[in-house]
């Protein structure tokens, strides 16, 4: 199986999942348990994406300038600094660390 086969299968599965979403009645998603699961699933997927993009390099786990930048970004976000400032400062931290190492 080539990469293109995997991409086509993943695309078809994504399309099928999106189309299946239209078949679910709106009342079902408004109940407490499905709404909570959907909220928690969104947070879990975002956290996994951040972890993979921060620590991943191919098949390896790498600790480099991205880790301190994400920590700084999380701290600034917790202090309710505007998002644009968080991104600029985190990028500057990563660039500074890479410049000195």
C-alpha positions in Angstrom: 0.0 0.0 0.0 1.5 3.3 -1.1 1.2 6.7 0.6 -1.4 7.7 -1.9 -3.6 4.7 -1.0 -3.5 5.7 2.6 -4.3 9.3 1.8 -7.3 8.3 -0.3 -8.6 5.9 2.3 -8.2 8.5 5.0 -10.0 11.1 2.9 -12.9 8.7 2.2 -13.2 7.9 5.9 -13.2 11.5 6.8 -15.9 12.3 4.2 -18.0 9.3 5.4 -17.6 10.5 9.1 -18.7 14.0 8.1 -21.7 12.8 6.2 -22.7 10.5 9.1 -22.7 13.6 11.3 -25.7 14.9 9.3 -27.7 11.7 10.1 -27.4 12.2 13.9 -30.5 14.0 15.2 -29.8 17.4 16.8 -31.6 16.4 20.0 -29.1 13.6 20.6 -26.2 16.0 20.6 -28.0 18.5 22.9 -28.1 15.9 25.8 -25.6 16.3 28.6 -23.4 13.2 28.1 -22.9 13.5 24.3 -22.2 17.2 24.6 -19.6 16.6 27.4 -17.9 13.8 25.4 -17.7 16.1 22.4 -16.2 18.9 24.4 -13.7 16.6 26.1 -12.8 14.9 22.8 -12.0 18.3 21.2 -9.6 19.2 24.1 -8.0 15.8 24.0 -7.4 15.9 20.3 -5.9 19.4 20.5 -3.6 18.4 23.4 -2.4 15.4 21.4 -1.8 17.6 18.3 0.3 20.0 20.4 2.3 17.1 22.0 3.0 15.5 18.6 4.0 18.8 17.0 6.1 19.9 19.9 8.0 16.6 20.7 7.8 14.7 17.4 10.4 14.6 14.7 9.5 11.7 12.4 9.5 8.5 14.6 11.6 10.1 17.4 10.8 12.2 20.4 13.0 15.3 20.4 13.4 17.9 23.1 14.5 21.1 21.4 13.6 24.8 21.3 9.9 24.1 20.8 9.4 22.8 24.3 10.4 26.0 26.2 8.5 28.0 23.6 5.3 26.0 24.3 5.9 26.4 28.1 6.2 30.1 27.7 3.1 30.3 25.5 1.1 28.3 28.0 2.3 30.6 30.8 1.4 33.7 28.9 -2.0 32.3 27.8 -2.7 31.5 31.5 -2.0 35.1 32.3 -4.6 36.1 29.6 -2.1 37.8 27.4 -3.6 38.5 23.9 -3.1 35.6 21.5 -1.0 37.5 19.0 1.5 38.5 21.7 1.6 34.9 22.9 2.5 33.7 19.4 5.2 36.4 18.9 6.8 35.9 22.2 6.9 32.1 21.9 8.4 32.4 18.4 11.0 34.8 19.8 11.9 32.3 22.6 12.3 29.5 20.1 14.3 31.6 17.8 16.5 32.9 20.6 17.2 29.4 21.9 18.1 28.2 18.4 20.3 31.2 17.8 22.4 30.4 20.9 22.6 26.7 20.5 
